[in-house]
């Protein structure tokens, strides 16, 4: 027997972590956790372990085990073990770190479109994944299109579990629904379960969710579900028509109620389609969400879909304003200059059509964003202070 996918990390909290993996046969689920990082131990060796903490989960093909009772912002080593019919498999040891308290600095990376570019031999993926690894972020937040076709099981290995394997074993990953997770089409409500089966199976969060990490609050939305499924020859039919009752959608209702309840120092919203961008793939229908962001003090909205980078000036009421919201489009793994319009939209502060990722460092009073291309060259920065 062997481990097909993972192990990978989900839902980091101050005192817990969810660890998942997939085996080729149904088997038991066990995680052993060891405390004790020693800086003087050579990199080729693991520290002398204390006695392991042992956690178990339900047997199966997909294994999900929550390890709990941990210390805040503490490094731990772990290994996963599965057994079946006298056979067994054990992973290499890897490291994870629990989430910090509200006064501690942290960093994260945003990435998108590893599947949206629809090229399993994409030459930029390897270099960007390695650059992200060297950042040592506390977690990764996707902005959607994790795979090319979310209904196609092999795509999850080709675009996600394969190229990201080394990162996923020691860096928690937060997903976001893009149009490619829904097989690149709008999904009727009656077919949600079929289209999103793989997505919901692999991740420990629902399609609309939020989380606190340190001094920041993140809201992640399934915005494709706000659009109608229509019959048309237009290849972009998945973003043609916003549902007339979009305010009753789960995504909209979740956004309002969640932001209303949050008093976090920093507030970020993540969803796939960009309401403001100089790209030809803007989705202006979603500007109906802007008053909510403005009302509840959202600092930055992160989008993708158009496989380019685009950072806006602060925007309020559809215009540049000192007290507005920043919209940042994370371009991911494509080099598509022709996806920009001939001229900018009057809201963009910086655009770039090079494959990229975004690194963000946070303290309770400072937000520092850096955007890098696939060669590690810095091409944009943004600093906000409170």
Buried (B, 14 or more C-beta within 10 A) or exposed (E): BEBBBBBBBBBBBBEBBBBBBBBEBBBBBBBBBBBBBEEEEEEEEBBEEEEBBEBEBEBBBBBBBBBEEBEEBBBBBBBBBBBBEEEEBEBEBBBBBBBBEEEBBBBBBBBBBBBBBBBBEBEBBEBBBEBBBEBEBBBBBBBBBBBBBBBEEEBBBBBBBEBBBEBBBBBBBBBBBBBBBBBBBBBEEEBBEEBBEBBBEBBBBBBBBBBBBBBBBBBBBBBBBBBBBEEEEEEEBBBBBBBEEBEEBBBBEBBBEBBEEBEBBBBBBBBBBBBBBBBEBBBBBBBBBBEBBBEBBBBBBBBBBBBBBBBBBBBBEBEBEEEBBBBBBBBBBBBBEEBBBEEBBEBBBBBBBBBBBBBBBBBBEEBBBBBBBBEEEEEBEBEBEE
